Amino acid sequence: MEYEVVDVFAPRAFAGNPLAVVFDADDLTTEQCQALANEFHLSETSFICAPTELGADYRVRIFTPSTELPFAGHPSVGAAHTLVRTGRLSAGTLRQECGVGVLDLDVDDDGATLTGGTPMLGQARAPEALASAMGLSADDVAGVPAHMAGCGLPFTYLAVTPGAVDRAVPDTAALDGLGVGEGVSVLSWDAATATAYARVFAGDLHWDEDPATGSAALGTGVWLVATGLLGADGTSSYVIRQGEKLGRPSVLTCTVTAAGGQARSATVQGTVVPIAAGRIRVP
């Protein structure tokens, strides 16, 4: 089977979040997809299939080394751009079918912009317990409520002081008991530049750190509106820096559209850089 490896949300090659894209995967069973994803052993692998939903251009199945996901950001952005760059689809707006429905991606020469699913927001929670589960103290908390939020996959957001982000160390047992959705984004917010410096720890990665997380970037916008850090009405832009502590700097350029203090939609854009191509045997 033909595949490519690309770096997503990458300002250069060998940065961002690497992704394997496997083409023409319709005949693969779930077990075969899982075996291939474990062989690549990247945070996710995208398997490209023919669509089954009316109006979709293609279907993507997304696997971590251990499980299938209904949706994820960097596998969606990377798959869409790779399909266009390799001539399988034309640039413009693509309709991607995945486990959360059919989503739009706008693809150009450099990368793609993903429009997330319906925003969701959980109840505010005191951030101190979450900070403790991340190896931080109450003094590190930035005084903003923690929320679970998302546009397809929910994450929990913990705002801390700038110097505390790189000191976060997850306590896996504590996190398993807190109910944080797909993971935790520990971030500091710079209002002057509308930029967050974030580290994301994902449950499906056994609480390891992810270098760039498009789904968490979408949810960040929902959380920013809910906490008043971005405007209650209209469209606001924001940027997320991620992956720097892992030596894989990533840039996620985002927007969130709000009305009446509630997020209505969010987008995340990133550059995609091709790294490798080849063939892999079917398990």
C-alpha positions in Angstrom: 0.0 0.0 0.0 1.2 3.5 -0.8 1.7 6.0 2.1 3.3 9.3 2.8 4.6 10.9 6.0 4.0 14.6 6.4 4.7 17.2 9.2 1.5 19.1 10.1 1.3 22.6 11.7 5.0 22.7 10.8 6.9 26.0 10.2 9.6 23.8 8.6 10.5 20.2 7.9 11.0 18.0 10.9 8.8 20.2 13.1 5.1 20.1 13.8 3.3 16.9 14.3 4.2 14.0 12.0 1.4 12.0 10.3 1.3 8.9 8.2 -1.3 9.0 5.4 -2.3 5.6 3.9 -4.1 5.7 0.6 -6.8 3.5 -0.9 -7.6 1.9 2.5 -11.2 0.7 1.8 -10.4 -3.0 2.0 -8.5 -2.8 5.3 -10.2 -4.2 8.3 -10.1 -2.3 11.6 -7.5 -4.8 12.9 -5.3 -4.2 9.9 -5.5 -0.4 10.2 -4.6 -0.7 13.9 -1.6 -2.9 13.1 -0.4 -0.4 10.5 -0.8 2.5 12.9 1.1 0.7 15.5 3.9 0.0 13.0 4.2 3.7 12.0 3.9 4.4 15.8 3.2 8.1 15.2 0.6 9.9 17.3 -2.0 9.3 14.5 -2.3 7.7 11.1 -4.9 8.7 8.6 -6.4 6.0 6.3 -8.1 7.3 3.2 -11.3 5.6 2.0 -14.1 6.3 -0.4 -17.0 8.4 1.2 -20.2 6.9 2.4 -22.0 10.1 3.2 -23.7 12.2 0.5 -21.7 15.2 -0.4 -18.4 14.0 1.1 -15.3 13.9 -1.1 -13.5 11.2 0.9 -13.6 9.4 4.2 -10.8 9.3 6.7 -10.3 6.8 9.5 -7.9 8.0 12.2 -5.9 5.6 14.4 -3.4 6.1 17.2 -1.0 3.2 17.9 -3.7 1.8 20.2 -7.2 2.9 19.2 -9.4 4.5 16.5 -10.5 8.1 17.0 -13.7 9.7 15.6 -11.9 12.9 14.7 -8.6 14.7 15.2 -7.2 17.9 13.9 -3.7 17.2 12.5 -4.8 14.0 10.8 -7.6 15.9 9.1 -5.4 18.8 8.0 -2.6 16.6 6.9 -4.8 14.1 5.0 -6.6 16.9 3.1 -3.5 18.7 2.0 -1.8 15.4 1.0 -4.7 14.4 -1.2 -4.5 17.7 -3.1 -0.7 17.8 -3.3 -0.6 14.3 -4.8 -3.2 15.1 -7.4 -6.0 12.9 -5.9 -8.3 15.8 -5.3 -8.4 19.5 -6.5 -7.5 22.4 -4.2 -10.4 24.4 -2.7 -13.0 23.3 -0.2 -13.0 19.6 0.5 -15.7 17.7 2.4 -14.2 15.2 4.8 -16.3 12.4 6.2 -15.1 11.1 9.6 -16.5 9.8 12.9 -18.1 13.1 13.9 -19.8 13.8 10.5 -18.8 15.7 7.4 -16.4 18.6 8.0 -15.1 21.3 5.6 -11.4 21.9 4.9 -10.1 24.6 2.7 -6.8 23.5 1.0 -4.2 25.7 -0.6 -0.6 25.1 -1.7 0.9 25.4 1.8 -1.6 23.7 4.0 -5.3 23.5 5.0 -7.9 25.2 7.2 -10.3 22.9 9.1 -13.7 24.1 10.3 -14.5 22.2 13.5 -17.8 20.6 14.5 -20.4 22.0 16.8 -18.8 23.7 19.8 -19.4 22.2 23.3 -18.5 23.7 26.7 -18.5 22.0 30.1 -19.1 23.6 33.4 -16.4 25.8 34.9 -14.3 24.0 37.5 -11.8 25.3 40.1 -8.4 25.0 38.5 -6.4 24.0 41.6 -7.1 20.3 41.5 -6.2 20.1 37.9 -3.0 22.1 38.5 -2.1 19.6 41.2 -2.7 16.7 38.8 -0.3 18.4 36.4 2.4 18.7 39.1 1.8 22.5 39.6 0.7 24.5 42.6 -2.1 26.9 43.2 0.4 29.8 42.8 0.9 28.7 39.2 -2.7 29.2 38.3 -3.5 32.3 36.2 -6.9 32.9 37.9 -9.1 31.8 35.0 -11.6 29.0 35.4 -10.8 25.6 33.9 -13.4 24.2 31.4 -13.8 21.2 29.2 -14.4 22.4 25.7 -14.2 21.2 22.1 -15.4 21.2 18.5 -15.4 17.4 17.9 -13.1 16.2 20.7 -13.3 17.7 24.2 -10.2 18.8 26.1 -9.8 20.5 29.5 -8.0 23.8 29.6 -5.8 25.0 32.4 -4.5 28.6 32.3 -1.2 29.1 34.2 1.5 31.7 34.5 4.0 31.7 31.6 6.8 30.2 33.6 4.7 27.3 34.8 3.8 25.8 31.4 7.1 24.0 30.9 7.1 22.7 34.5 3.9 20.7 34.0 4.3 16.9 34.6 1.1 14.8 34.4 0.1 12.6 37.3 -1.6 9.9 35.2 -3.5 8.3 38.1 -4.9 11.7 39.2 -5.9 12.7 35.6 -7.7 9.4 35.1 -9.9 10.3 38.0 -10.7 13.9 37.0 -12.7 13.4 33.9 -10.8 15.7 31.5 -12.1 14.4 28.2 -9.4 13.6 25.6 -6.7 15.4 27.5 -5.4 18.6 29.1 -4.1 21.7 27.5 -1.8 23.6 29.9 -1.4 27.1 28.5 -0.4 30.7 29.1 -2.2 33.5 27.4 -0.7 36.7 26.0 -3.6 39.1 25.4 -1.4 41.6 23.6 -0.6 39.2 20.8 -3.6 36.9 21.1 -1.2 34.0 21.4 -1.3 30.9 23.7 1.8 28.9 24.5 0.4 25.4 25.1 1.5 21.9 26.0 -1.2 19.2 25.4 -1.2 15.9 27.2 -3.5 13.3 25.6 -5.2 10.4 27.3 -5.0 8.2 24.1 -1.3 8.8 24.2 -1.1 7.5 27.8 -0.8 11.1 28.9 2.3 11.7 26.8 2.7 15.2 25.3 1.5 15.9 21.7 3.6 18.3 19.6 0.5 19.9 17.8 -3.1 19.2 18.5 -5.6 20.7 16.1 -8.7 19.5 17.9 -7.4 21.0 21.2 -6.7 24.3 19.2 -10.3 24.4 18.2 -11.5 23.9 21.7 -9.1 26.6 22.9 -11.3 29.2 21.0 -14.4 28.0 22.8 -12.7 28.3 26.1 -11.2 31.7 25.3 -14.7 33.1 24.6 -16.2 31.4 27.7 -13.6 32.9 30.0 -13.8 36.4 28.4 -10.3 36.3 27.0 -11.7 36.8 23.5 -14.7 38.8 22.3 -18.2 37.7 23.1 -19.4 38.6 19.6 -17.9 38.4 16.1 -14.8 36.6 14.8 -11.5 36.7 16.7 -8.2 35.4 15.6 -5.7 33.7 17.9 -2.4 31.7 17.5 -1.2 28.7 19.4 2.5 27.8 19.9 3.0 24.2 20.8 5.6 21.4 20.7 8.6 23.6 21.6 9.6 21.6 24.7 9.6 18.5 22.5 11.9 20.1 19.9 9.1 20.1 17.3 7.8 23.7 17.3 4.3 24.0 15.9 2.1 27.0 14.9 -1.6 26.7 14.8 -3.5 29.7 13.4 -7.1 29.9 14.5 -10.3 31.8 14.5 -13.4 31.6 16.7 -16.8 33.1 15.9 -19.0 34.0 18.9 -22.5 35.4 19.6 -23.8 36.4 23.0 -20.7 35.1 24.8 -20.9 31.7 23.2 -18.7 30.2 20.6 -20.6 29.2 17.4 -17.7 27.9 15.3 -13.9 27.7 15.2 -11.2 27.0 12.6 -7.6 25.9 12.7 -5.1 26.4 9.9 -1.6 24.9 9.5 1.2 24.3 7.0 1.8 20.7 5.8 5.4 19.7 4.8 6.0 16.4 3.0 8.7 14.2 4.5 8.7 10.7 3.1 6.8 8.4 0.8 6.8 4.7 0.2 5.0 1.4 0.3 4.0 -0.8 3.2 2.8 -4.4 3.2 -0.8 -5.3 4.3 -0.7 -7.0 7.7 
